[in-house]
Amino acid sequence: GTRHSFSSGLNELLNSESLLSKDERDRLSTLVGRRADSRARGDYATADSIKKEIYRSVSLPQDVVLQIHDVPRRDGGGSTWKLVRDATLMEGQTVLQLAHAALGIAVASSKGRPHSTRDVDLLVKQAKERLDKRELVELELKGRKAADASFWFTLAGVTDPDLFDALTEISGKELRRYGTRPSCRAKDIWHVLERLAAAGVRSDKTVEQAAATAFQSKHNRPSEGQNATSLLDFHSDRCLLMIWKFSTRQRKQRAFLQSAVNHWEKQASQRVIASQSSDITQANDTVDNAFTTGRDQEWFDLFTNPRLPLVVDVGCGMAVSLLGLAQCQSDEYSDVNFAGVDLSGLSIGYANGLSRRWGLDGRLQFFVDNAESFVKRVLDSYPGPVRLCLIQFPTPYRLKLPRNGIDEDKASIDQKGNSQLPVDGTSGFMVTRRLLELIHAVLSRGEPGASLLIQSNCADVAV
């Protein structure tokens, strides 16, 4: 398709007559005029639709870019177009593509597909080298793309602080550049903020001030109680909803994650990124904290003081609960260690990455393991007592498995009965009798008042 960009001052202006026929030029001018009229009426949805039609209407060489320039209303309004030879093209993948490939590695490895652990490091290295050419790379990270890249790298378990600082800086610049424009909606600003927050960016004055200014220009205020110092809130409703969608593999997110796997596997097959290591390992070999001997010495390797009381989250998902508790300043949680366990390597890589970036890994660790197996290891070898065990929103099996050839979301709707309950006690429901017995044994040997908390969005599951 036709590529497009904003005017950068770095491109060579071309003669459109040498590249387009008169009919093509006339059609472009007509479409650009219609788009300008739509923008003048405030009909930005139609303007965006026409913009897509504009870029589909012509076919240009790879190094030629169609630029549309919107004239400010104070200068008369309207729009113009021109063709330029892109002098900013850098060879190789964009930062967003590199982040997408890194995510593909993490998703593939969570499904048990082998890869070299150096592959992600190489992708990060390439992204940082690209980000060093700041003036050029900013042209490929327009809008929310830098925030998307930041979130995707975080999902891949990346912890490099320089990478995230650069992507956050570009996101702030973009909010300043386009945030106050009429075409930028309040939800577009929120999309940037929630992705940066989910990527573990807890505070950035430039981003927060730019977002606050953009909201003010639209006479739109953040929800009551939020101000310019709390717009990047990992535990905000918007951020948690987005994380939940990835954690539960909603249909759209499931398709996106699979596209990341396909992207990576295509690269690997074409040797775009060649691993120099013959030691092929699982992606979670650096994040799952798998035990090898079951001795208490391994707890000393993981925690600064493993004799402290322990809080365990069984089926922790993407770990939003423990990441919050570990930062809690109350006496109840300031002197404890935290351990989360889940079968999803993607979730655990994400959680351990944030724990390390936030400096919490001396008392907060996450593990890829079966629930019963992990609790048994805690019972057998953890040096300190267990103060609290959490089982939050356990995911039971459906009453019936989807029929072959039927979309699983539709199949679940067609099923009768309570779809939140397992078929029986041995159908694979995480909370088994054996798990509860192990948790009881762990808590019984712990502190007085040690407790188990079970939460569910379905009363029958909790009962």
DRENDO-1510 file (C-alpha; in Angstrom, 1 decimal, always signed):
<recs>
REC; n; res; u; v; w
REC; 1; GLY; +0.0; +0.0; +0.0 .
REC; 2; THR; +0.9; +3.7; -0.2 .
REC; 3; ARG; +3.1; +4.9; +2.7 .
REC; 4; HIS; +2.4; +8.3; +4.2 .
REC; 5; SER; +4.0; +10.6; +6.7 .
REC; 6; PHE; +3.9; +14.0; +8.3 .
REC; 7; SER; +6.1; +16.8; +6.8 .
REC; 8; SER; +9.5; +16.4; +8.4 .
REC; 9; GLY; +11.8; +18.8; +6.4 .
REC; 10; LEU; +14.1; +15.8; +5.7 .
REC; 11; ASN; +12.5; +14.6; +2.5 .
REC; 12; GLU; +13.0; +15.4; -1.2 .
REC; 13; LEU; +10.0; +17.0; -2.9 .
REC; 14; LEU; +9.1; +15.1; -6.1 .
REC; 15; ASN; +7.3; +16.1; -9.3 .
REC; 16; SER; +3.9; +14.3; -9.0 .
REC; 17; GLU; +3.4; +14.5; -12.8 .
REC; 18; SER; +6.3; +12.1; -13.3 .
REC; 19; LEU; +4.7; +9.5; -10.9 .
REC; 20; LEU; +1.0; +9.9; -11.3 .
REC; 21; SER; -1.4; +10.3; -14.3 .
REC; 22; LYS; -3.6; +13.3; -14.5 .
REC; 23; ASP; -6.6; +11.2; -13.5 .
REC; 24; GLU; -4.8; +10.0; -10.4 .
REC; 25; ARG; -3.7; +13.5; -9.5 .
REC; 26; ASP; -7.2; +14.9; -10.0 .
REC; 27; ARG; -8.7; +12.1; -7.9 .
REC; 28; LEU; -6.2; +12.7; -5.1 .
REC; 29; SER; -7.0; +16.4; -5.1 .
REC; 30; THR; -10.8; +15.7; -4.9 .
REC; 31; LEU; -10.4; +13.2; -2.1 .
REC; 32; VAL; -8.1; +15.6; -0.1 .
REC; 33; GLY; -10.7; +18.3; -0.6 .
REC; 34; ARG; -13.5; +16.1; +0.7 .
REC; 35; ARG; -11.4; +15.2; +3.7 .
REC; 36; ALA; -10.7; +18.9; +4.4 .
REC; 37; ASP; -14.5; +19.7; +4.2 .
REC; 38; SER; -15.2; +16.8; +6.6 .
REC; 39; ARG; -12.6; +18.1; +9.1 .
REC; 40; ALA; -14.0; +21.6; +8.9 .
REC; 41; ARG; -17.5; +20.2; +9.8 .
REC; 42; GLY; -15.9; +18.3; +12.7 .
REC; 43; ASP; -16.8; +15.0; +11.1 .
REC; 44; TYR; -13.5; +13.3; +11.9 .
REC; 45; ALA; -14.8; +9.8; +11.4 .
REC; 46; THR; -15.6; +10.5; +7.8 .
REC; 47; ALA; -12.3; +12.4; +7.4 .
REC; 48; ASP; -10.4; +9.3; +8.7 .
REC; 49; SER; -12.4; +7.1; +6.3 .
REC; 50; ILE; -11.5; +9.3; +3.3 .
REC; 51; LYS; -7.9; +9.4; +4.4 .
REC; 52; LYS; -7.7; +5.6; +4.2 .
REC; 53; GLU; -9.3; +5.8; +0.8 .
REC; 54; ILE; -6.7; +8.3; -0.3 .
REC; 55; TYR; -3.8; +6.0; +0.5 .
REC; 56; ARG; -5.5; +3.1; -1.2 .
REC; 57; SER; -6.1; +5.1; -4.3 .
REC; 58; VAL; -2.5; +5.3; -5.5 .
REC; 59; SER; +0.4; +2.9; -5.8 .
REC; 60; LEU; +3.9; +4.4; -5.3 .
REC; 61; PRO; +7.5; +3.2; -5.3 .
REC; 62; GLN; +8.8; +2.0; -1.9 .
REC; 63; ASP; +10.8; +5.1; -1.2 .
REC; 64; VAL; +8.1; +7.6; -2.2 .
REC; 65; VAL; +5.7; +8.9; +0.5 .
REC; 66; LEU; +2.4; +10.7; +0.0 .
REC; 67; GLN; +2.2; +13.6; +2.5 .
REC; 68; ILE; -1.0; +15.4; +3.5 .
REC; 69; HIS; -0.6; +18.8; +5.1 .
REC; 70; ASP; -3.5; +20.2; +7.1 .
REC; 71; VAL; -3.6; +24.0; +7.1 .
REC; 72; PRO; -4.6; +25.5; +10.5 .
REC; 73; ARG; -8.0; +27.3; +10.5 .
REC; 74; ARG; -6.3; +30.5; +11.5 .
REC; 75; ASP; -4.4; +30.3; +8.2 .
REC; 76; GLY; -7.5; +29.6; +6.1 .
REC; 77; GLY; -7.9; +25.9; +6.7 .
REC; 78; GLY; -8.0; +23.2; +4.0 .
REC; 79; SER; -5.4; +20.6; +3.1 .
REC; 80; THR; -2.7; +20.1; +0.5 .
REC; 81; TRP; -0.8; +17.0; -0.7 .
REC; 82; LYS; +2.6; +16.3; -2.2 .
REC; 83; LEU; +4.9; +13.4; -3.0 .
REC; 84; VAL; +8.4; +13.2; -1.4 .
REC; 85; ARG; +11.2; +10.8; -1.5 .
REC; 86; ASP; +11.7; +9.5; +2.0 .
REC; 87; ALA; +15.2; +10.4; +3.2 .
REC; 88; THR; +14.4; +9.1; +6.7 .
REC; 89; LEU; +14.0; +5.5; +5.8 .
REC; 90; MET; +16.3; +3.3; +7.9 .
REC; 91; GLU; +17.0; -0.2; +6.9 .
REC; 92; GLY; +15.6; -3.0; +9.1 .
REC; 93; GLN; +12.5; -3.3; +11.2 .
REC; 94; THR; +10.8; -0.5; +12.9 .
REC; 95; VAL; +10.9; -0.3; +16.7 .
REC; 96; LEU; +7.2; -1.4; +16.8 .
REC; 97; GLN; +8.0; -4.4; +14.6 .
REC; 98; LEU; +10.9; -5.3; +16.9 .
REC; 99; ALA; +8.6; -5.1; +19.9 .
REC; 100; HIS; +6.0; -7.3; +18.1 .
REC; 101; ALA; +8.6; -9.9; +17.3 .
REC; 102; ALA; +9.8; -9.9; +20.9 .
REC; 103; LEU; +6.3; -10.5; +22.1 .
REC; 104; GLY; +6.0; -13.3; +19.6 .
REC; 105; ILE; +9.0; -15.0; +21.1 .
REC; 106; ALA; +7.4; -14.8; +24.6 .
REC; 107; VAL; +4.0; -16.1; +23.5 .
REC; 108; ALA; +5.6; -19.0; +21.5 .
REC; 109; SER; +7.8; -20.0; +24.4 .
REC; 110; SER; +4.8; -20.0; +26.8 .
REC; 111; LYS; +3.3; -22.6; +24.5 .
REC; 112; GLY; +6.5; -24.7; +24.8 .
REC; 113; ARG; +8.2; -23.8; +21.5 .
REC; 114; PRO; +12.0; -23.6; +21.9 .
REC; 115; HIS; +14.1; -20.6; +21.1 .
REC; 116; SER; +17.4; -19.0; +22.1 .
REC; 117; THR; +17.1; -16.6; +25.0 .
REC; 118; ARG; +19.5; -14.3; +23.1 .
REC; 119; ASP; +16.9; -13.6; +20.5 .
REC; 120; VAL; +15.0; -11.1; +22.7 .
REC; 121; ASP; +18.2; -9.5; +23.8 .
REC; 122; LEU; +19.1; -9.0; +20.1 .
REC; 123; LEU; +15.8; -7.4; +19.4 .
REC; 124; VAL; +16.2; -5.0; +22.3 .
REC; 125; LYS; +19.7; -4.2; +21.1 .
REC; 126; GLN; +18.4; -3.4; +17.6 .
REC; 127; ALA; +15.6; -1.3; +19.0 .
REC; 128; LYS; +18.0; +0.8; +21.2 .
REC; 129; GLU; +20.3; +1.3; +18.2 .
REC; 130; ARG; +17.3; +2.6; +16.2 .
REC; 131; LEU; +16.2; +4.8; +19.1 .
REC; 132; ASP; +19.7; +6.4; +19.2 .
REC; 133; LYS; +18.7; +8.0; +15.8 .
REC; 134; ARG; +16.1; +10.0; +17.7 .
REC; 135; GLU; +15.1; +12.5; +15.0 .
REC; 136; LEU; +14.5; +9.8; +12.4 .
REC; 137; VAL; +12.9; +7.1; +14.7 .
REC; 138; GLU; +10.3; +9.6; +16.0 .
REC; 139; LEU; +8.9; +9.7; +12.5 .
REC; 140; GLU; +8.0; +6.0; +12.7 .
REC; 141; LEU; +6.6; +6.2; +16.2 .
REC; 142; LYS; +3.7; +8.7; +15.6 .
REC; 143; GLY; +0.6; +8.6; +17.7 .
REC; 144; ARG; +0.5; +5.9; +20.3 .
REC; 145; LYS; +3.1; +3.6; +18.6 .
REC; 146; ALA; +5.8; +4.3; +21.2 .
REC; 147; ALA; +3.4; +3.4; +24.0 .
REC; 148; ASP; +2.4; +0.2; +22.1 .
REC; 149; ALA; +6.0; -0.8; +21.7 .
REC; 150; SER; +6.6; -0.1; +25.4 .
REC; 151; PHE; +3.7; -2.4; +26.4 .
REC; 152; TRP; +4.7; -5.2; +24.0 .
REC; 153; PHE; +8.3; -5.2; +25.2 .
REC; 154; THR; +7.0; -5.4; +28.8 .
REC; 155; LEU; +4.8; -8.3; +27.9 .
REC; 156; ALA; +7.9; -10.0; +26.5 .
REC; 157; GLY; +9.6; -9.7; +29.9 .
REC; 158; VAL; +12.1; -7.0; +28.8 .
REC; 159; THR; +13.6; -5.0; +31.7 .
REC; 160; ASP; +16.1; -2.6; +30.0 .
REC; 161; PRO; +15.5; +0.9; +31.6 .
REC; 162; ASP; +17.1; +2.9; +28.8 .
REC; 163; LEU; +14.7; +1.3; +26.3 .
REC; 164; PHE; +11.6; +2.3; +28.3 .
REC; 165; ASP; +12.9; +5.7; +29.1 .
REC; 166; ALA; +13.3; +6.4; +25.4 .
REC; 167; LEU; +9.9; +5.1; +24.4 .
REC; 168; THR; +8.3; +7.1; +27.3 .
REC; 169; GLU; +10.0; +10.3; +26.2 .
REC; 170; ILE; +8.8; +9.9; +22.6 .
REC; 171; SER; +5.2; +9.2; +23.9 .
REC; 172; GLY; +5.4; +12.5; +25.8 .
REC; 173; LYS; +6.5; +14.4; +22.7 .
REC; 174; GLU; +3.7; +12.9; +20.7 .
REC; 175; LEU; +1.1; +13.9; +23.2 .
REC; 176; ARG; +2.4; +17.4; +23.1 .
REC; 177; ARG; +2.5; +17.4; +19.3 .
REC; 178; TYR; -1.0; +16.1; +18.5 .
REC; 179; GLY; -2.9; +15.9; +21.9 .
REC; 180; THR; -4.5; +19.3; +21.6 .
REC; 181; ARG; -5.6; +18.8; +18.0 .
REC; 182; PRO; -9.4; +18.5; +17.4 .
REC; 183; SER; -8.8; +15.2; +15.6 .
REC; 184; CYS; -7.3; +13.7; +18.8 .
REC; 185; ARG; -10.0; +12.4; +21.0 .
REC; 186; ALA; -9.9; +12.0; +24.8 .
REC; 187; LYS; -9.9; +8.2; +24.4 .
REC; 188; ASP; -6.8; +8.5; +22.1 .
REC; 189; ILE; -5.0; +10.2; +25.0 .
REC; 190; TRP; -6.2; +7.5; +27.4 .
REC; 191; HIS; -4.9; +4.8; +25.1 .
REC; 192; VAL; -1.4; +6.2; +25.4 .
REC; 193; LEU; -1.6; +6.5; +29.2 .
REC; 194; GLU; -3.1; +3.1; +29.9 .
REC; 195; ARG; -0.4; +1.4; +27.7 .
REC; 196; LEU; +2.4; +3.2; +29.4 .
REC; 197; ALA; +1.0; +2.4; +32.8 .
REC; 198; ALA; +0.6; -1.3; +31.9 .
REC; 199; ALA; +4.2; -1.1; +30.7 .
REC; 200; GLY; +5.3; -0.2; +34.2 .
REC; 201; VAL; +5.8; +3.5; +33.7 .
REC; 202; ARG; +4.7; +4.8; +37.1 .
REC; 203; SER; +5.6; +8.5; +36.8 .
REC; 204; ASP; +6.7; +10.8; +34.1 .
REC; 205; LYS; +6.1; +14.5; +34.4 .
REC; 206; THR; +6.4; +15.2; +30.6 .
REC; 207; VAL; +3.8; +12.6; +29.7 .
REC; 208; GLU; +1.4; +13.6; +32.6 .
REC; 209; GLN; +1.6; +17.3; +31.9 .
REC; 210; ALA; +1.1; +16.8; +28.2 .
REC; 211; ALA; -1.9; +14.6; +28.8 .
REC; 212; ALA; -3.4; +17.0; +31.3 .
REC; 213; THR; -3.1; +19.9; +28.8 .
REC; 214; ALA; -4.6; +17.8; +26.1 .
REC; 215; PHE; -7.6; +16.9; +28.3 .
REC; 216; GLN; -8.1; +20.5; +29.2 .
REC; 217; SER; -8.2; +21.5; +25.5 .
REC; 218; LYS; -11.1; +19.1; +25.0 .
REC; 219; HIS; -12.9; +20.3; +28.1 .
REC; 220; ASN; -12.5; +16.8; +29.3 .
REC; 221; ARG; -11.3; +16.0; +32.8 .
REC; 222; PRO; -9.9; +12.7; +34.0 .
REC; 223; SER; -12.1; +10.9; +36.5 .
REC; 224; GLU; -12.7; +12.6; +39.8 .
REC; 225; GLY; -9.7; +12.3; +42.1 .
REC; 226; GLN; -7.2; +12.0; +39.3 .
REC; 227; ASN; -4.7; +14.7; +38.6 .
REC; 228; ALA; -1.6; +15.3; +36.5 .
REC; 229; THR; +0.5; +13.3; +39.0 .
REC; 230; SER; -1.7; +10.1; +38.9 .
REC; 231; LEU; -2.5; +9.7; +35.2 .
REC; 232; LEU; +0.0; +6.9; +35.0 .
REC; 233; ASP; -1.6; +4.5; +37.4 .
REC; 234; PHE; -0.9; +0.8; +37.0 .
REC; 235; HIS; -3.9; -0.1; +39.2 .
REC; 236; SER; -6.4; +2.3; +37.5 .
REC; 237; ASP; -9.5; +0.7; +36.1 .
REC; 238; ARG; -8.6; +1.4; +32.5 .
REC; 239; CYS; -5.1; -0.1; +32.9 .
REC; 240; LEU; -6.3; -3.1; +34.8 .
REC; 241; LEU; -9.1; -3.7; +32.2 .
REC; 242; MET; -6.5; -3.8; +29.4 .
REC; 243; ILE; -4.3; -6.2; +31.3 .
REC; 244; TRP; -7.3; -8.4; +32.1 .
REC; 245; LYS; -8.1; -8.7; +28.4 .
REC; 246; PHE; -4.6; -10.0; +27.7 .
REC; 247; SER; -4.6; -12.2; +30.8 .
REC; 248; THR; -7.9; -13.9; +29.8 .
REC; 249; ARG; -7.1; -14.0; +26.1 .
REC; 250; GLN; -10.1; -12.2; +24.9 .
REC; 251; ARG; -10.8; -12.9; +21.2 .
REC; 252; LYS; -9.2; -9.7; +19.9 .
REC; 253; GLN; -6.1; -10.1; +22.1 .
REC; 254; ARG; -5.8; -13.8; +21.3 .
REC; 255; ALA; -5.7; -13.0; +17.6 .
REC; 256; PHE; -3.1; -10.3; +18.2 .
REC; 257; LEU; -0.9; -12.6; +20.3 .
REC; 258; GLN; -1.0; -15.2; +17.6 .
REC; 259; SER; -0.1; -12.6; +15.0 .
REC; 260; ALA; +3.0; -11.8; +17.1 .
REC; 261; VAL; +3.9; -15.5; +17.1 .
REC; 262; ASN; +3.5; -15.7; +13.3 .
REC; 263; HIS; +5.6; -12.5; +12.9 .
REC; 264; TRP; +8.4; -14.0; +14.9 .
REC; 265; GLU; +8.3; -17.4; +13.3 .
REC; 266; LYS; +8.4; -15.9; +9.8 .
REC; 267; GLN; +11.5; -13.9; +10.8 .
REC; 268; ALA; +13.1; -17.0; +12.3 .
REC; 269; SER; +12.4; -19.0; +9.2 .
REC; 270; GLN; +13.9; -16.3; +7.0 .
REC; 271; ARG; +16.9; -15.9; +9.3 .
REC; 272; VAL; +16.2; -12.2; +9.7 .
REC; 273; ILE; +17.3; -12.6; +13.2 .
REC; 274; ALA; +19.9; -15.4; +13.5 .
REC; 275; SER; +20.7; -16.7; +17.0 .
REC; 276; GLN; +24.4; -17.3; +17.6 .
REC; 277; SER; +23.7; -19.7; +20.4 .
REC; 278; SER; +23.4; -23.4; +19.9 .
REC; 279; ASP; +22.0; -23.7; +23.4 .
REC; 280; ILE; +18.3; -23.7; +22.7 .
REC; 281; THR; +16.3; -23.1; +25.9 .
REC; 282; GLN; +12.8; -22.2; +26.9 .
REC; 283; ALA; +11.8; -18.5; +27.1 .
REC; 284; ASN; +11.0; -18.8; +30.7 .
REC; 285; ASP; +14.4; -20.2; +31.7 .
REC; 286; THR; +15.3; -16.8; +33.1 .
REC; 287; VAL; +12.0; -15.9; +34.5 .
REC; 288; ASP; +10.2; -19.0; +35.8 .
REC; 289; ASN; +12.5; -19.5; +38.9 .
REC; 290; ALA; +12.0; -23.2; +38.5 .
REC; 291; PHE; +13.3; -25.2; +41.5 .
REC; 292; THR; +15.8; -28.0; +40.8 .
REC; 293; THR; +16.4; -29.5; +44.2 .
REC; 294; GLY; +13.7; -28.3; +46.5 .
REC; 295; ARG; +16.2; -27.2; +49.1 .
REC; 296; ASP; +15.7; -24.1; +51.2 .
REC; 297; GLN; +19.0; -22.7; +49.8 .
REC; 298; GLU; +17.1; -21.8; +46.6 .
REC; 299; TRP; +14.8; -19.5; +48.6 .
REC; 300; PHE; +17.9; -17.7; +49.9 .
REC; 301; ASP; +19.0; -17.2; +46.2 .
REC; 302; LEU; +15.7; -15.6; +45.4 .
REC; 303; PHE; +14.7; -13.5; +48.4 .
REC; 304; THR; +16.8; -11.1; +50.4 .
REC; 305; ASN; +15.5; -12.6; +53.6 .
REC; 306; PRO; +13.6; -15.8; +53.0 .
REC; 307; ARG; +12.8; -16.2; +56.8 .
REC; 308; LEU; +10.2; -13.4; +56.5 .
REC; 309; PRO; +6.5; -14.4; +56.4 .
REC; 310; LEU; +5.3; -15.3; +52.9 .
REC; 311; VAL; +2.2; -14.3; +50.9 .
REC; 312; VAL; +1.3; -16.7; +48.1 .
REC; 313; ASP; -1.0; -16.0; +45.2 .
REC; 314; VAL; -2.0; -19.2; +43.5 .
REC; 315; GLY; -3.0; -18.7; +39.9 .
REC; 316; CYS; -1.6; -15.1; +40.0 .
REC; 317; GLY; -2.2; -14.4; +36.3 .
REC; 318; MET; -0.4; -11.1; +35.4 .
REC; 319; ALA; +0.2; -10.4; +39.1 .
REC; 320; VAL; -1.6; -7.1; +39.6 .
REC; 321; SER; -2.5; -8.1; +43.2 .
REC; 322; LEU; +1.0; -8.9; +44.4 .
REC; 323; LEU; +2.6; -6.0; +42.5 .
REC; 324; GLY; +0.2; -3.7; +44.5 .
REC; 325; LEU; +0.7; -5.4; +47.8 .
REC; 326; ALA; +4.5; -5.4; +47.5 .
REC; 327; GLN; +4.3; -1.6; +47.3 .
REC; 328; CYS; +1.9; -1.3; +50.2 .
REC; 329; GLN; +3.2; +0.7; +53.1 .
REC; 330; SER; +1.0; -0.9; +55.8 .
REC; 331; ASP; +2.6; -2.9; +58.6 .
REC; 332; GLU; +0.8; -6.0; +57.5 .
REC; 333; TYR; +2.7; -6.2; +54.2 .
REC; 334; SER; +5.9; -4.2; +54.7 .
REC; 335; ASP; +7.8; -7.1; +56.4 .
REC; 336; VAL; +6.8; -10.0; +54.1 .
REC; 337; ASN; +7.9; -11.8; +51.0 .
REC; 338; PHE; +5.5; -12.4; +48.1 .
REC; 339; ALA; +5.4; -15.4; +45.7 .
REC; 340; GLY; +3.0; -15.8; +42.7 .
REC; 341; VAL; +2.5; -18.9; +40.7 .
REC; 342; ASP; +0.8; -19.5; +37.4 .
REC; 343; LEU; +1.0; -21.9; +34.4 .
REC; 344; SER; +1.3; -19.0; +31.9 .
REC; 345; GLY; +4.9; -18.3; +31.0 .
REC; 346; LEU; +3.8; -15.1; +29.3 .
REC; 347; SER; +2.2; -13.8; +32.5 .
REC; 348; ILE; +5.1; -14.8; +34.7 .
REC; 349; GLY; +7.6; -13.2; +32.4 .
REC; 350; TYR; +5.6; -9.9; +32.4 .
REC; 351; ALA; +5.3; -10.0; +36.2 .
REC; 352; ASN; +9.0; -10.8; +37.0 .
REC; 353; GLY; +10.0; -8.1; +34.5 .
REC; 354; LEU; +8.0; -5.4; +36.3 .
REC; 355; SER; +9.2; -6.7; +39.7 .
REC; 356; ARG; +12.8; -6.2; +38.6 .
REC; 357; ARG; +12.2; -2.8; +37.0 .
REC; 358; TRP; +10.5; -1.6; +40.1 .
REC; 359; GLY; +13.2; -2.9; +42.4 .
REC; 360; LEU; +10.9; -5.3; +44.2 .
REC; 361; ASP; +12.5; -8.6; +43.2 .
REC; 362; GLY; +14.3; -9.0; +46.6 .
REC; 363; ARG; +10.9; -9.8; +48.1 .
REC; 364; LEU; +8.6; -10.4; +45.2 .
REC; 365; GLN; +9.1; -13.4; +42.8 .
REC; 366; PHE; +6.9; -15.2; +40.3 .
REC; 367; PHE; +7.0; -18.9; +39.2 .
REC; 368; VAL; +5.8; -21.0; +36.3 .
REC; 369; ASP; +4.4; -24.1; +38.0 .
REC; 370; ASN; +1.4; -26.2; +38.7 .
REC; 371; ALA; -0.5; -24.9; +41.8 .
REC; 372; GLU; -0.3; -28.1; +43.8 .
REC; 373; SER; +3.4; -28.7; +43.0 .
REC; 374; PHE; +4.3; -25.1; +44.0 .
REC; 375; VAL; +2.4; -25.2; +47.3 .
REC; 376; LYS; +4.0; -28.5; +48.1 .
REC; 377; ARG; +7.5; -26.9; +47.5 .
REC; 378; VAL; +6.6; -24.1; +49.8 .
REC; 379; LEU; +5.4; -26.6; +52.5 .
REC; 380; ASP; +8.6; -28.7; +52.1 .
REC; 381; SER; +11.3; -26.0; +51.9 .
REC; 382; TYR; +10.3; -22.4; +52.6 .
REC; 383; PRO; +12.3; -21.3; +55.7 .
REC; 384; GLY; +9.7; -18.9; +57.1 .
REC; 385; PRO; +6.0; -19.1; +57.8 .
REC; 386; VAL; +3.2; -18.5; +55.3 .
REC; 387; ARG; +0.9; -15.6; +56.4 .
REC; 388; LEU; -1.7; -15.5; +53.6 .
REC; 389; CYS; -2.7; -17.6; +50.6 .
REC; 390; LEU; -4.7; -16.0; +47.8 .
REC; 391; ILE; -6.9; -17.8; +45.3 .
REC; 392; GLN; -8.5; -15.1; +43.2 .
REC; 393; PHE; -11.0; -15.6; +40.3 .
REC; 394; PRO; -10.0; -19.3; +39.6 .
REC; 395; THR; -10.8; -20.3; +36.0 .
REC; 396; PRO; -12.9; -23.5; +36.0 .
REC; 397; TYR; -13.6; -25.6; +33.0 .
REC; 398; ARG; -16.8; -25.3; +31.1 .
REC; 399; LEU; -19.6; -27.8; +31.4 .
REC; 400; LYS; -18.9; -29.0; +27.9 .
REC; 401; LEU; -16.0; -28.6; +25.6 .
REC; 402; PRO; -16.7; -26.6; +22.3 .
REC; 403; ARG; -17.7; -28.8; +19.5 .
REC; 404; ASN; -15.3; -29.2; +16.6 .
REC; 405; GLY; -15.6; -26.4; +14.0 .
REC; 406; ILE; -17.6; -24.1; +16.3 .
REC; 407; ASP; -16.1; -20.9; +17.6 .
REC; 408; GLU; -15.4; -21.4; +21.4 .
REC; 409; ASP; -17.0; -18.1; +22.4 .
REC; 410; LYS; -20.3; -19.0; +20.5 .
REC; 411; ALA; -20.1; -22.5; +21.9 .
REC; 412; SER; -20.0; -21.3; +25.5 .
REC; 413; ILE; -23.1; -19.2; +24.9 .
REC; 414; ASP; -25.0; -22.2; +23.4 .
REC; 415; GLN; -24.2; -24.4; +26.5 .
REC; 416; LYS; -26.9; -24.7; +29.2 .
REC; 417; GLY; -26.3; -24.5; +32.9 .
REC; 418; ASN; -23.7; -22.6; +34.9 .
REC; 419; SER; -20.7; -22.3; +32.5 .
REC; 420; GLN; -18.5; -21.3; +35.5 .
REC; 421; LEU; -18.6; -24.6; +37.2 .
REC; 422; PRO; -16.4; -27.7; +36.4 .
REC; 423; VAL; -18.0; -30.9; +35.2 .
REC; 424; ASP; -16.8; -32.7; +38.3 .
REC; 425; GLY; -14.1; -32.7; +40.9 .
REC; 426; THR; -11.5; -34.2; +38.6 .
REC; 427; SER; -12.2; -32.1; +35.4 .
REC; 428; GLY; -9.2; -29.9; +35.8 .
REC; 429; PHE; -10.5; -27.2; +38.1 .
REC; 430; MET; -7.6; -25.5; +39.7 .
REC; 431; VAL; -9.0; -25.6; +43.2 .
REC; 432; THR; -8.8; -29.4; +44.0 .
REC; 433; ARG; -9.2; -31.1; +47.3 .
REC; 434; ARG; -5.5; -31.9; +47.2 .
REC; 435; LEU; -4.6; -28.2; +46.7 .
REC; 436; LEU; -6.8; -27.2; +49.6 .
REC; 437; GLU; -5.2; -29.8; +51.8 .
REC; 438; LEU; -1.7; -28.6; +51.0 .
REC; 439; ILE; -2.8; -24.9; +51.7 .
REC; 440; HIS; -4.3; -26.0; +55.0 .
REC; 441; ALA; -1.0; -27.7; +55.9 .
REC; 442; VAL; +1.1; -24.7; +54.9 .
REC; 443; LEU; -1.1; -22.3; +56.9 .
REC; 444; SER; -1.3; -24.6; +59.9 .
REC; 445; ARG; +2.4; -24.5; +60.4 .
REC; 446; GLY; +2.5; -20.7; +60.0 .
REC; 447; GLU; +1.7; -17.7; +62.1 .
REC; 448; PRO; -1.4; -17.5; +64.3 .
REC; 449; GLY; -4.2; -16.0; +62.2 .
REC; 450; ALA; -2.7; -17.2; +58.9 .
REC; 451; SER; -5.5; -17.2; +56.4 .
REC; 452; LEU; -6.8; -18.2; +53.0 .
REC; 453; LEU; -8.6; -15.7; +50.8 .
REC; 454; ILE; -10.8; -17.0; +47.9 .
REC; 455; GLN; -12.4; -14.5; +45.6 .
REC; 456; SER; -14.6; -15.2; +42.6 .
REC; 457; ASN; -17.0; -13.4; +40.3 .
REC; 458; CYS; -19.3; -16.4; +40.5 .
REC; 459; ALA; -20.8; -17.3; +43.8 .
REC; 460; ASP; -21.2; -21.0; +42.9 .
REC; 461; VAL; -17.4; -21.2; +42.3 .
REC; 462; ALA; -16.6; -19.7; +45.7 .
REC; 463; VAL; -19.0; -22.1; +47.4 .
</recs>
